[in-house]
Amino acid sequence: MSTRYEFRVLGPLEVLRDGRPVRIDAAKVRLLLAALLAEANQVVTVETLVNRLWGENPPGRARNTLQNYVLRLRRALGCPAGGAPVFTRPHGYVIETAPDALDLHRFTALVRQGRTALAEGAAARAAPLLGEALGLWRGDPLSDLPAHLVRGVVAALDEQRL
């Protein structure tokens, strides 16, 4: 049986592994996870991750420190080095999630279905879909991470919510 992960960013950052909460205490490792989830299933370059973790003032050995954070994230998630769901790619890292494993993806799919129903004049079908989409929100996105570090990610999520 394969491991099943569920990720939640539409509120405080939460991770479930096989239905059980995963504890990730280190702020930078949590921020790394949020940065990867913001672009789930896409390679996020090392440069982008360094920028998201440290902004204009990265440490002297930022790439090595980033590698250490990726290792710590993999350990916290209980995944093998280079194994699912966090993979190393030539220019960065990717977190692979199933379509229903990330609340943001479920939200986006439900909104798309709701908008399609509205465009077809089926408001009665659209209302529960859009209601379910809004029900995925558990508060401000990534509210447990420092606001100045997730500002761009949070702004994009809030825009989708509106």
Biotite code that builds the C-alpha atoms (Angstrom):
import biotite.structure as struc

atoms = struc.array([
    struc.Atom([0.000, 0.000, 0.000], chain_id="A", res_id=1, res_name="MET", atom_name="CA", element="C"),
    struc.Atom([1.413, 3.388, -0.959], chain_id="A", res_id=2, res_name="SER", atom_name="CA", element="C"),
    struc.Atom([1.572, 6.353, 1.353], chain_id="A", res_id=3, res_name="THR", atom_name="CA", element="C"),
    struc.Atom([-1.207, 8.926, 0.943], chain_id="A", res_id=4, res_name="ARG", atom_name="CA", element="C"),
    struc.Atom([-0.464, 12.576, 1.658], chain_id="A", res_id=5, res_name="TYR", atom_name="CA", element="C"),
    struc.Atom([-2.953, 15.387, 2.028], chain_id="A", res_id=6, res_name="GLU", atom_name="CA", element="C"),
    struc.Atom([-1.825, 19.010, 2.076], chain_id="A", res_id=7, res_name="PHE", atom_name="CA", element="C"),
    struc.Atom([-3.798, 22.025, 3.249], chain_id="A", res_id=8, res_name="ARG", atom_name="CA", element="C"),
    struc.Atom([-2.798, 25.618, 2.533], chain_id="A", res_id=9, res_name="VAL", atom_name="CA", element="C"),
    struc.Atom([-6.228, 27.318, 2.673], chain_id="A", res_id=10, res_name="LEU", atom_name="CA", element="C"),
    struc.Atom([-5.713, 28.198, 6.327], chain_id="A", res_id=11, res_name="GLY", atom_name="CA", element="C"),
    struc.Atom([-2.795, 27.202, 8.539], chain_id="A", res_id=12, res_name="PRO", atom_name="CA", element="C"),
    struc.Atom([-0.395, 24.831, 6.762], chain_id="A", res_id=13, res_name="LEU", atom_name="CA", element="C"),
    struc.Atom([-1.359, 21.229, 7.522], chain_id="A", res_id=14, res_name="GLU", atom_name="CA", element="C"),
    struc.Atom([-0.071, 17.874, 6.299], chain_id="A", res_id=15, res_name="VAL", atom_name="CA", element="C"),
    struc.Atom([-1.678, 14.475, 6.750], chain_id="A", res_id=16, res_name="LEU", atom_name="CA", element="C"),
    struc.Atom([0.142, 11.218, 6.022], chain_id="A", res_id=17, res_name="ARG", atom_name="CA", element="C"),
    struc.Atom([-2.202, 8.259, 5.745], chain_id="A", res_id=18, res_name="ASP", atom_name="CA", element="C"),
    struc.Atom([-4.808, 10.322, 7.606], chain_id="A", res_id=19, res_name="GLY", atom_name="CA", element="C"),
    struc.Atom([-2.530, 11.277, 10.503], chain_id="A", res_id=20, res_name="ARG", atom_name="CA", element="C"),
    struc.Atom([-1.156, 14.773, 11.130], chain_id="A", res_id=21, res_name="PRO", atom_name="CA", element="C"),
    struc.Atom([2.507, 15.308, 10.271], chain_id="A", res_id=22, res_name="VAL", atom_name="CA", element="C"),
    struc.Atom([4.346, 17.661, 12.561], chain_id="A", res_id=23, res_name="ARG", atom_name="CA", element="C"),
    struc.Atom([6.798, 20.046, 10.940], chain_id="A", res_id=24, res_name="ILE", atom_name="CA", element="C"),
    struc.Atom([8.096, 22.449, 13.552], chain_id="A", res_id=25, res_name="ASP", atom_name="CA", element="C"),
    struc.Atom([10.955, 24.291, 11.841], chain_id="A", res_id=26, res_name="ALA", atom_name="CA", element="C"),
    struc.Atom([9.676, 27.546, 10.323], chain_id="A", res_id=27, res_name="ALA", atom_name="CA", element="C"),
    struc.Atom([11.999, 27.474, 7.283], chain_id="A", res_id=28, res_name="LYS", atom_name="CA", element="C"),
    struc.Atom([11.074, 23.858, 6.504], chain_id="A", res_id=29, res_name="VAL", atom_name="CA", element="C"),
    struc.Atom([7.383, 24.801, 6.719], chain_id="A", res_id=30, res_name="ARG", atom_name="CA", element="C"),
    struc.Atom([8.062, 27.767, 4.448], chain_id="A", res_id=31, res_name="LEU", atom_name="CA", element="C"),
    struc.Atom([9.882, 25.489, 1.987], chain_id="A", res_id=32, res_name="LEU", atom_name="CA", element="C"),
    struc.Atom([6.870, 23.173, 1.939], chain_id="A", res_id=33, res_name="LEU", atom_name="CA", element="C"),
    struc.Atom([4.517, 26.117, 1.339], chain_id="A", res_id=34, res_name="ALA", atom_name="CA", element="C"),
    struc.Atom([6.727, 27.373, -1.497], chain_id="A", res_id=35, res_name="ALA", atom_name="CA", element="C"),
    struc.Atom([6.669, 23.945, -3.146], chain_id="A", res_id=36, res_name="LEU", atom_name="CA", element="C"),
    struc.Atom([2.916, 23.518, -2.644], chain_id="A", res_id=37, res_name="LEU", atom_name="CA", element="C"),
    struc.Atom([2.204, 26.931, -4.174], chain_id="A", res_id=38, res_name="ALA", atom_name="CA", element="C"),
    struc.Atom([3.496, 25.411, -7.429], chain_id="A", res_id=39, res_name="GLU", atom_name="CA", element="C"),
    struc.Atom([2.667, 21.758, -6.781], chain_id="A", res_id=40, res_name="ALA", atom_name="CA", element="C"),
    struc.Atom([3.507, 19.362, -9.612], chain_id="A", res_id=41, res_name="ASN", atom_name="CA", element="C"),
    struc.Atom([5.858, 21.933, -11.164], chain_id="A", res_id=42, res_name="GLN", atom_name="CA", element="C"),
    struc.Atom([9.599, 22.273, -10.700], chain_id="A", res_id=43, res_name="VAL", atom_name="CA", element="C"),
    struc.Atom([10.446, 25.210, -8.464], chain_id="A", res_id=44, res_name="VAL", atom_name="CA", element="C"),
    struc.Atom([13.956, 26.420, -9.214], chain_id="A", res_id=45, res_name="THR", atom_name="CA", element="C"),
    struc.Atom([16.633, 26.645, -6.573], chain_id="A", res_id=46, res_name="VAL", atom_name="CA", element="C"),
    struc.Atom([16.827, 30.400, -7.191], chain_id="A", res_id=47, res_name="GLU", atom_name="CA", element="C"),
    struc.Atom([13.093, 30.820, -6.603], chain_id="A", res_id=48, res_name="THR", atom_name="CA", element="C"),
    struc.Atom([13.226, 28.790, -3.395], chain_id="A", res_id=49, res_name="LEU", atom_name="CA", element="C"),
    struc.Atom([16.250, 30.721, -2.096], chain_id="A", res_id=50, res_name="VAL", atom_name="CA", element="C"),
    struc.Atom([14.389, 33.961, -2.820], chain_id="A", res_id=51, res_name="ASN", atom_name="CA", element="C"),
    struc.Atom([11.235, 32.738, -1.045], chain_id="A", res_id=52, res_name="ARG", atom_name="CA", element="C"),
    struc.Atom([13.162, 31.503, 1.997], chain_id="A", res_id=53, res_name="LEU", atom_name="CA", element="C"),
    struc.Atom([15.543, 34.438, 2.487], chain_id="A", res_id=54, res_name="TRP", atom_name="CA", element="C"),
    struc.Atom([14.458, 37.277, 0.199], chain_id="A", res_id=55, res_name="GLY", atom_name="CA", element="C"),
    struc.Atom([17.199, 39.787, -0.529], chain_id="A", res_id=56, res_name="GLU", atom_name="CA", element="C"),
    struc.Atom([19.556, 38.461, 2.172], chain_id="A", res_id=57, res_name="ASN", atom_name="CA", element="C"),
    struc.Atom([20.321, 34.780, 1.568], chain_id="A", res_id=58, res_name="PRO", atom_name="CA", element="C"),
    struc.Atom([23.054, 33.172, 3.666], chain_id="A", res_id=59, res_name="PRO", atom_name="CA", element="C"),
    struc.Atom([26.453, 32.576, 2.081], chain_id="A", res_id=60, res_name="GLY", atom_name="CA", element="C"),
    struc.Atom([25.787, 28.885, 1.532], chain_id="A", res_id=61, res_name="ARG", atom_name="CA", element="C"),
    struc.Atom([22.095, 29.192, 0.660], chain_id="A", res_id=62, res_name="ALA", atom_name="CA", element="C"),
    struc.Atom([22.091, 26.268, -1.797], chain_id="A", res_id=63, res_name="ARG", atom_name="CA", element="C"),
    struc.Atom([23.590, 23.904, 0.780], chain_id="A", res_id=64, res_name="ASN", atom_name="CA", element="C"),
    struc.Atom([21.207, 25.148, 3.449], chain_id="A", res_id=65, res_name="THR", atom_name="CA", element="C"),
    struc.Atom([18.290, 24.630, 1.041], chain_id="A", res_id=66, res_name="LEU", atom_name="CA", element="C"),
    struc.Atom([19.447, 21.047, 0.435], chain_id="A", res_id=67, res_name="GLN", atom_name="CA", element="C"),
    struc.Atom([19.481, 20.531, 4.200], chain_id="A", res_id=68, res_name="ASN", atom_name="CA", element="C"),
    struc.Atom([15.930, 21.883, 4.483], chain_id="A", res_id=69, res_name="TYR", atom_name="CA", element="C"),
    struc.Atom([14.768, 19.549, 1.697], chain_id="A", res_id=70, res_name="VAL", atom_name="CA", element="C"),
    struc.Atom([16.325, 16.621, 3.562], chain_id="A", res_id=71, res_name="LEU", atom_name="CA", element="C"),
    struc.Atom([14.585, 17.699, 6.780], chain_id="A", res_id=72, res_name="ARG", atom_name="CA", element="C"),
    struc.Atom([11.262, 18.050, 4.913], chain_id="A", res_id=73, res_name="LEU", atom_name="CA", element="C"),
    struc.Atom([11.623, 14.555, 3.467], chain_id="A", res_id=74, res_name="ARG", atom_name="CA", element="C"),
    struc.Atom([12.357, 13.169, 6.930], chain_id="A", res_id=75, res_name="ARG", atom_name="CA", element="C"),
    struc.Atom([9.344, 14.937, 8.429], chain_id="A", res_id=76, res_name="ALA", atom_name="CA", element="C"),
    struc.Atom([7.109, 13.583, 5.664], chain_id="A", res_id=77, res_name="LEU", atom_name="CA", element="C"),
    struc.Atom([8.582, 10.118, 6.071], chain_id="A", res_id=78, res_name="GLY", atom_name="CA", element="C"),
    struc.Atom([9.671, 9.821, 2.476], chain_id="A", res_id=79, res_name="CYS", atom_name="CA", element="C"),
    struc.Atom([12.962, 8.349, 1.238], chain_id="A", res_id=80, res_name="PRO", atom_name="CA", element="C"),
    struc.Atom([15.716, 10.563, -0.153], chain_id="A", res_id=81, res_name="ALA", atom_name="CA", element="C"),
    struc.Atom([14.625, 11.551, -3.628], chain_id="A", res_id=82, res_name="GLY", atom_name="CA", element="C"),
    struc.Atom([11.307, 9.749, -3.192], chain_id="A", res_id=83, res_name="GLY", atom_name="CA", element="C"),
    struc.Atom([7.669, 10.732, -3.282], chain_id="A", res_id=84, res_name="ALA", atom_name="CA", element="C"),
    struc.Atom([6.295, 13.272, -2.791], chain_id="A", res_id=85, res_name="PRO", atom_name="CA", element="C"),
    struc.Atom([9.401, 15.553, -2.873], chain_id="A", res_id=86, res_name="VAL", atom_name="CA", element="C"),
    struc.Atom([11.678, 15.017, -5.861], chain_id="A", res_id=87, res_name="PHE", atom_name="CA", element="C"),
    struc.Atom([14.978, 16.571, -6.889], chain_id="A", res_id=88, res_name="THR", atom_name="CA", element="C"),
    struc.Atom([15.106, 17.797, -10.466], chain_id="A", res_id=89, res_name="ARG", atom_name="CA", element="C"),
    struc.Atom([18.046, 19.238, -12.452], chain_id="A", res_id=90, res_name="PRO", atom_name="CA", element="C"),
    struc.Atom([17.263, 22.893, -11.602], chain_id="A", res_id=91, res_name="HIS", atom_name="CA", element="C"),
    struc.Atom([15.182, 22.600, -8.456], chain_id="A", res_id=92, res_name="GLY", atom_name="CA", element="C"),
    struc.Atom([12.600, 20.576, -6.592], chain_id="A", res_id=93, res_name="TYR", atom_name="CA", element="C"),
    struc.Atom([9.020, 19.463, -7.115], chain_id="A", res_id=94, res_name="VAL", atom_name="CA", element="C"),
    struc.Atom([6.336, 18.199, -4.782], chain_id="A", res_id=95, res_name="ILE", atom_name="CA", element="C"),
    struc.Atom([3.980, 15.852, -6.563], chain_id="A", res_id=96, res_name="GLU", atom_name="CA", element="C"),
    struc.Atom([0.415, 15.722, -5.335], chain_id="A", res_id=97, res_name="THR", atom_name="CA", element="C"),
    struc.Atom([-2.623, 13.826, -6.516], chain_id="A", res_id=98, res_name="ALA", atom_name="CA", element="C"),
    struc.Atom([-5.421, 16.086, -7.831], chain_id="A", res_id=99, res_name="PRO", atom_name="CA", element="C"),
    struc.Atom([-7.455, 15.659, -4.638], chain_id="A", res_id=100, res_name="ASP", atom_name="CA", element="C"),
    struc.Atom([-4.486, 15.735, -2.202], chain_id="A", res_id=101, res_name="ALA", atom_name="CA", element="C"),
    struc.Atom([-4.100, 19.528, -2.101], chain_id="A", res_id=102, res_name="LEU", atom_name="CA", element="C"),
    struc.Atom([-6.993, 21.667, -0.901], chain_id="A", res_id=103, res_name="ASP", atom_name="CA", element="C"),
    struc.Atom([-5.975, 24.432, -3.308], chain_id="A", res_id=104, res_name="LEU", atom_name="CA", element="C"),
    struc.Atom([-6.362, 22.078, -6.280], chain_id="A", res_id=105, res_name="HIS", atom_name="CA", element="C"),
    struc.Atom([-9.756, 20.858, -5.020], chain_id="A", res_id=106, res_name="ARG", atom_name="CA", element="C"),
    struc.Atom([-10.834, 24.488, -4.570], chain_id="A", res_id=107, res_name="PHE", atom_name="CA", element="C"),
    struc.Atom([-9.743, 25.389, -8.108], chain_id="A", res_id=108, res_name="THR", atom_name="CA", element="C"),
    struc.Atom([-11.528, 22.373, -9.631], chain_id="A", res_id=109, res_name="ALA", atom_name="CA", element="C"),
    struc.Atom([-14.767, 23.088, -7.749], chain_id="A", res_id=110, res_name="LEU", atom_name="CA", element="C"),
    struc.Atom([-14.718, 26.767, -8.763], chain_id="A", res_id=111, res_name="VAL", atom_name="CA", element="C"),
    struc.Atom([-14.135, 25.775, -12.396], chain_id="A", res_id=112, res_name="ARG", atom_name="CA", element="C"),
    struc.Atom([-17.078, 23.355, -12.254], chain_id="A", res_id=113, res_name="GLN", atom_name="CA", element="C"),
    struc.Atom([-19.255, 25.994, -10.571], chain_id="A", res_id=114, res_name="GLY", atom_name="CA", element="C"),
    struc.Atom([-18.400, 28.638, -13.151], chain_id="A", res_id=115, res_name="ARG", atom_name="CA", element="C"),
    struc.Atom([-19.124, 26.199, -15.968], chain_id="A", res_id=116, res_name="THR", atom_name="CA", element="C"),
    struc.Atom([-22.523, 25.439, -14.437], chain_id="A", res_id=117, res_name="ALA", atom_name="CA", element="C"),
    struc.Atom([-23.254, 29.171, -14.129], chain_id="A", res_id=118, res_name="LEU", atom_name="CA", element="C"),
    struc.Atom([-22.243, 29.753, -17.744], chain_id="A", res_id=119, res_name="ALA", atom_name="CA", element="C"),
    struc.Atom([-24.696, 27.002, -18.723], chain_id="A", res_id=120, res_name="GLU", atom_name="CA", element="C"),
    struc.Atom([-27.455, 28.714, -16.730], chain_id="A", res_id=121, res_name="GLY", atom_name="CA", element="C"),
    struc.Atom([-27.511, 25.970, -14.072], chain_id="A", res_id=122, res_name="ALA", atom_name="CA", element="C"),
    struc.Atom([-27.344, 28.051, -10.900], chain_id="A", res_id=123, res_name="ALA", atom_name="CA", element="C"),
    struc.Atom([-28.894, 25.250, -8.828], chain_id="A", res_id=124, res_name="ALA", atom_name="CA", element="C"),
    struc.Atom([-25.999, 22.989, -9.812], chain_id="A", res_id=125, res_name="ARG", atom_name="CA", element="C"),
    struc.Atom([-23.396, 25.754, -9.369], chain_id="A", res_id=126, res_name="ALA", atom_name="CA", element="C"),
    struc.Atom([-24.378, 26.811, -5.841], chain_id="A", res_id=127, res_name="ALA", atom_name="CA", element="C"),
    struc.Atom([-23.366, 23.607, -4.002], chain_id="A", res_id=128, res_name="PRO", atom_name="CA", element="C"),
    struc.Atom([-20.119, 23.375, -5.966], chain_id="A", res_id=129, res_name="LEU", atom_name="CA", element="C"),
    struc.Atom([-19.140, 26.940, -5.111], chain_id="A", res_id=130, res_name="LEU", atom_name="CA", element="C"),
    struc.Atom([-20.289, 26.442, -1.518], chain_id="A", res_id=131, res_name="GLY", atom_name="CA", element="C"),
    struc.Atom([-18.111, 23.350, -1.205], chain_id="A", res_id=132, res_name="GLU", atom_name="CA", element="C"),
    struc.Atom([-15.167, 25.305, -2.661], chain_id="A", res_id=133, res_name="ALA", atom_name="CA", element="C"),
    struc.Atom([-15.557, 28.078, -0.090], chain_id="A", res_id=134, res_name="LEU", atom_name="CA", element="C"),
    struc.Atom([-15.943, 25.466, 2.648], chain_id="A", res_id=135, res_name="GLY", atom_name="CA", element="C"),
    struc.Atom([-12.367, 24.321, 2.052], chain_id="A", res_id=136, res_name="LEU", atom_name="CA", element="C"),
    struc.Atom([-11.094, 27.615, 3.470], chain_id="A", res_id=137, res_name="TRP", atom_name="CA", element="C"),
    struc.Atom([-10.152, 27.314, 7.151], chain_id="A", res_id=138, res_name="ARG", atom_name="CA", element="C"),
    struc.Atom([-9.035, 30.929, 7.543], chain_id="A", res_id=139, res_name="GLY", atom_name="CA", element="C"),
    struc.Atom([-6.396, 33.080, 5.922], chain_id="A", res_id=140, res_name="ASP", atom_name="CA", element="C"),
    struc.Atom([-4.091, 31.018, 3.700], chain_id="A", res_id=141, res_name="PRO", atom_name="CA", element="C"),
    struc.Atom([-0.849, 29.902, 5.333], chain_id="A", res_id=142, res_name="LEU", atom_name="CA", element="C"),
    struc.Atom([-1.789, 31.986, 8.364], chain_id="A", res_id=143, res_name="SER", atom_name="CA", element="C"),
    struc.Atom([0.715, 30.227, 10.624], chain_id="A", res_id=144, res_name="ASP", atom_name="CA", element="C"),
    struc.Atom([3.709, 31.351, 8.551], chain_id="A", res_id=145, res_name="LEU", atom_name="CA", element="C"),
    struc.Atom([5.316, 34.806, 8.755], chain_id="A", res_id=146, res_name="PRO", atom_name="CA", element="C"),
    struc.Atom([3.201, 37.112, 6.594], chain_id="A", res_id=147, res_name="ALA", atom_name="CA", element="C"),
    struc.Atom([6.180, 38.896, 5.024], chain_id="A", res_id=148, res_name="HIS", atom_name="CA", element="C"),
    struc.Atom([7.571, 35.570, 3.785], chain_id="A", res_id=149, res_name="LEU", atom_name="CA", element="C"),
    struc.Atom([4.396, 34.319, 2.082], chain_id="A", res_id=150, res_name="VAL", atom_name="CA", element="C"),
    struc.Atom([2.996, 37.649, 0.908], chain_id="A", res_id=151, res_name="ARG", atom_name="CA", element="C"),
    struc.Atom([3.066, 36.861, -2.834], chain_id="A", res_id=152, res_name="GLY", atom_name="CA", element="C"),
    struc.Atom([1.655, 33.360, -2.369], chain_id="A", res_id=153, res_name="VAL", atom_name="CA", element="C"),
    struc.Atom([-1.107, 34.551, -0.036], chain_id="A", res_id=154, res_name="VAL", atom_name="CA", element="C"),
    struc.Atom([-2.114, 37.413, -2.352], chain_id="A", res_id=155, res_name="ALA", atom_name="CA", element="C"),
    struc.Atom([-2.573, 34.970, -5.239], chain_id="A", res_id=156, res_name="ALA", atom_name="CA", element="C"),
    struc.Atom([-4.651, 32.613, -3.054], chain_id="A", res_id=157, res_name="LEU", atom_name="CA", element="C"),
    struc.Atom([-6.829, 35.445, -1.756], chain_id="A", res_id=158, res_name="ASP", atom_name="CA", element="C"),
    struc.Atom([-7.437, 36.599, -5.336], chain_id="A", res_id=159, res_name="GLU", atom_name="CA", element="C"),
    struc.Atom([-8.674, 33.112, -6.264], chain_id="A", res_id=160, res_name="GLN", atom_name="CA", element="C"),
    struc.Atom([-10.931, 33.068, -3.208], chain_id="A", res_id=161, res_name="ARG", atom_name="CA", element="C"),
    struc.Atom([-12.584, 36.342, -4.246], chain_id="A", res_id=162, res_name="LEU", atom_name="CA", element="C"),
])
